[in-house]
């Protein structure tokens, strides 16, 4: 059986504890497989007109602090990485990014579970698992 190479790992981040646990796992995997990390933050708010025009021109929008910290941690560990902010529905944007950037693995945090919802995975991670064409690792 041929070993599958993991060269590009997508890590959706939102600053939550679960997404940061996903980051930890992705850092470990990136070291083991000599992979690159791609950090993605999906902003649900519709950008203002001037932000939309910047986005259309291909300029980088403001990166949240947790994304900058993720890039610094990756750099300290010798792992190539880049971060991007996109606007829209989280699940859809994560799957679209993975498809258009030839991602080998998506490492996504599960949402925090309450006692009532113990058997359910978060709606975004569930959507990504169902719709992604690539491998998905959900980290709790």
C-alpha positions in Angstrom: 0.0 0.0 0.0 1.4 3.4 -1.0 1.7 6.0 1.7 -0.3 9.1 1.0 1.7 12.3 1.1 0.4 15.2 3.1 2.0 18.4 1.7 -0.8 21.0 2.2 -2.8 21.2 5.5 -5.7 23.7 5.8 -6.4 24.9 9.4 -9.6 26.9 9.7 -9.3 29.2 12.8 -11.8 31.3 14.7 -9.9 31.9 17.9 -11.9 29.3 19.9 -10.2 26.7 22.1 -11.2 23.9 19.7 -9.8 25.6 16.7 -6.5 26.2 18.6 -6.5 22.5 19.5 -6.8 21.9 15.7 -3.8 24.2 15.2 -1.7 22.1 17.7 -2.5 18.9 15.9 -1.8 20.5 12.5 1.5 21.8 13.7 2.5 18.2 14.8 1.4 16.7 11.5 3.1 19.4 9.5 6.4 18.6 11.3 6.0 14.9 10.7 5.1 15.2 7.0 7.2 18.3 6.2 4.0 20.0 5.1 2.9 23.6 4.6 0.1 25.1 6.7 -2.7 27.3 5.4 -4.7 29.2 8.0 -8.1 30.4 7.1 -10.5 32.6 9.0 -14.0 33.1 7.6 -15.6 36.3 8.6 -19.4 36.2 8.6 -19.8 40.0 8.5 -20.3 41.6 5.1 -17.3 43.9 4.5 -17.9 47.6 4.1 -17.7 49.1 0.6 -14.0 50.1 1.0 -13.1 46.6 2.3 -14.9 45.0 -0.7 -13.0 47.1 -3.1 -9.7 46.1 -1.4 -10.8 42.5 -1.5 -11.6 42.8 -5.2 -8.2 44.2 -5.9 -6.6 41.2 -4.2 -5.3 43.1 -1.2 -4.9 41.2 2.1 -7.6 42.1 4.6 -6.9 42.7 8.2 -5.7 39.5 9.9 -7.0 38.6 13.4 -4.5 38.4 16.2 -5.0 34.6 16.6 -4.0 34.1 12.9 -0.9 36.2 13.3 0.1 34.2 16.4 -0.5 30.9 14.4 1.8 32.2 11.7 4.5 33.1 14.3 4.3 29.7 15.9 4.6 27.9 12.6 7.6 30.1 11.6 9.3 29.3 15.0 8.8 25.6 14.2 10.2 25.9 10.7 6.9 25.2 9.1 5.9 27.2 6.0 2.6 28.9 6.4 0.2 31.6 5.2 -3.0 33.1 6.5 -6.0 34.4 4.7 -9.3 36.0 5.7 -12.4 35.4 3.5 -16.0 36.5 3.9 -19.0 34.3 3.8 -20.4 31.0 5.1 -17.8 29.1 7.1 -18.4 25.6 5.8 -18.8 26.6 2.2 -15.7 28.8 2.2 -13.5 26.1 3.9 -14.5 23.5 1.3 -14.1 25.9 -1.6 -10.6 26.9 -0.4 -9.5 23.3 0.0 -10.8 22.5 -3.5 -9.2 25.5 -5.2 -5.8 25.2 -3.4 -5.3 21.4 -3.7 -5.3 20.8 0.0 -4.4 17.3 1.2 -5.9 17.5 4.7 -8.2 19.8 6.6 -7.7 19.9 10.3 -10.7 21.5 11.9 -11.7 21.9 15.6 -15.0 20.5 16.7 -17.2 22.9 18.6 -17.4 22.9 22.3 -19.9 20.3 23.4 -22.6 20.9 26.0 -24.2 18.1 27.9 -27.3 18.3 25.7 -25.2 18.1 22.5 -22.6 15.5 23.4 -23.3 13.3 20.4 -23.2 16.1 17.8 -20.3 17.5 15.9 -20.4 21.3 15.3 -22.4 22.3 12.2 -19.3 23.8 10.4 -17.1 20.7 11.0 -20.0 18.4 10.0 -20.6 20.3 6.8 -16.9 20.2 6.0 -16.8 16.4 6.6 -19.7 15.8 4.3 -18.8 18.2 1.5 -15.0 18.2 1.3 -13.3 16.1 -1.4 -10.2 15.7 0.7 -9.4 14.1 4.0 -10.8 15.9 7.1 -9.5 15.5 10.7 -11.9 16.8 13.4 -10.1 17.6 16.7 -11.9 17.8 20.0 
